[in-house]
């Protein structure tokens, strides 16, 4: 007691004590249940090294001492103590291993090799050849020559051409070298830019055979639209081709998830499964009363997708729009806001592939052939999932967009307005414009001049000869935006608008709600609508909208973001039909900035075949698109050997057919085959084998995601987070396991089941109809009972009864053979008479 009282009443002098030991100590070992003093020691050492000057001028700082804690609450005791001993031994400490290995004779200590085990290579691999660069099918000699020219390397050039440095040939060549170098660099960059260009086309499908529908179908439509021509056409398509139709009328103005779920329950018979659901909620016009950025049709459709899941309706959902996509050159897109349904739907297809049907755009003028064509698209087994009905059926496709020679490149003039101008992409654009002659830049963001780096950006752009104004403006507020445009001087009129504002998103579809959707649509879609309306009467040379790849092909957990960006593409097409300038660029992630700024995100995208874009070349791609007069364009660096595999893990994508010629939309999807193979393997195995099969599948998948060649790097009991999983790779593991098992798994899968073994226990229970719990469950229940039970809480008689019950359980679990005789205790109870049992109760428990 005196010792602890002294610690409480007097200073401990920990800092002076550690400081005193620094000159002569190279190892600090903490003995205790958890490292607490180690951190304090580290702070003391850091403070000492940063405040104490070296004893001799120019002397190097002393080496950092080794700090080791024997135990930690994060690891089992034996493992933690063994790790501590290993650290000490590796640092040169003498360890008596006889105590760690108490055997006779003691094990022989051998030296470890200093090279890699298992003959695995750990060298950094050279980057893959880029399009237009050396190595892309080019002769090695040509590659060396052009590399020497581009690098202005005279020595390499003379060596490659086998010329003497002072020869007449070299003398004639040297003056042209800078010109050739510039041409080569520009040609190579243009080749890369051309390889990034993708557009959307619409492929005409053959006229379908007379369709036949069957079973029960739901037609979900907004209240007040029962007599709309599109509703009449869809009703005819279902009724005239064999479907049993039930209408569900939704009040889109006040739509609520639980109410729609109730409506779906009331409209369906649990004993009769549905064959399909058709939604016309996109027809609902106007914005939500409380959330102005959200069209009521989009809000209602989002709720419908969620409510179908809540109601356990697995029938495919088909979302229909009218005049939402530009499938033909004459399409004017009278309803560009309906295009948001297409962005939302592409995300729903990725997150809920098992209950998604597709997207169909009806013609603005319904004719007598429309119902039949629609019924053909609704026929089960029809592979297309993004189709427009015009004078025939047109299927959406992604394709390479070739460049055409341009003689007059686009140049900035007057005032250029950049929304999101202080953001990562906006600052890149502003610098590029300043270096290409822009005289007046108006950069706006929510924080304006208070944004990080705004002052430095102003100074940098001003030094380039550009007049810069950075101002705060909420561009989703029409009046604020109008006031901002009114400040632009008449002598420098507004000629260019670049809308780069927006918010990223990573929200599962099931968690979408109106406040969240509104927050994502406001700075992107609503602001774009205001920019269009306030500038459509001005003489603009460019109206640029920064869209996203999420609009082109979808993106998991990006429902609102995809909807907002799809609206930008539709708005560009709408402006183009009106004869107004418009260019919407659907960007893949930019490298070094934005969503792929860190190495983890960059690796995540690259592993899926989506290489982040070089900001320098991305800006040049923008200039090229303006010079080409593109209306909508996707700019992405895609590895087509990798991207289709990862993108179609859970659902085939006819969209990519033209870019992956080895597949067609009619081929069966491999996910079903994989799922069936796994389930068949489990069905043919014993419970013990089932556990190992599931565990091996998890380890194999995890090793592939982390880039390990074997499953040895994924121990069964090591937490996923310790293995290197983060939020991105966790979602990838969840997606691949969901694809392989056919289960609807939560995004937090590896956090709910943190080790491969625990996850295997969970998946086996979901995949196999078992009556007996797994080993992990039983041991967990025993641990829980042991923790919550206290023998002192009951009297002696109760303890005897409980002990007897436990002995019976032990005897039961000790009988492992199928034909083992029952235990003696069980035999006695089975053969005992009533008088025997009363005697037992009286003797053992003191009752009569």
ZIVENRA-V819734 format. One record per helix or strand of 2 or more residues. SS is the DSSP state (hx for helix, st for strand). FROM is the first residue (numbers start at 1). TO is the last residue. If there is no record, write none. Layout:
# ZIVENRA-V819734
SS_FROM_TO / SS_FROM_TO
This chain:
# ZIVENRA-V819734
hx_2_9 / hx_14_24 / st_27_30 / hx_37_51 / st_66_69 / hx_77_90 / hx_117_119 / hx_140_150 / hx_154_161 / hx_168_195 / st_197_204 / st_216_222 / hx_229_239 / st_244_250 / hx_252_254 / hx_257_267 / st_274_279 / hx_281_283 / hx_296_310 / st_317_322 / hx_336_351 / hx_353_355 / st_356_362 / hx_370_378 / st_386_389 / st_393_400 / st_415_419 / hx_424_435 / st_440_445 / hx_448_450 / hx_454_463 / st_467_472 / hx_478_486 / hx_490_492 / st_494_499 / hx_509_511 / hx_514_535 / st_542_548 / hx_549_553 / hx_559_577 / st_583_587 / st_590_591 / hx_599_607 / st_610_611 / hx_615_628 / st_632_635 / st_637_638 / hx_643_647 / hx_654_659 / hx_670_683 / hx_687_706 / hx_711_713 / hx_720_723 / hx_727_741 / hx_749_752 / hx_756_767 / hx_775_788 / hx_791_793 / hx_796_814 / hx_824_831 / hx_834_845
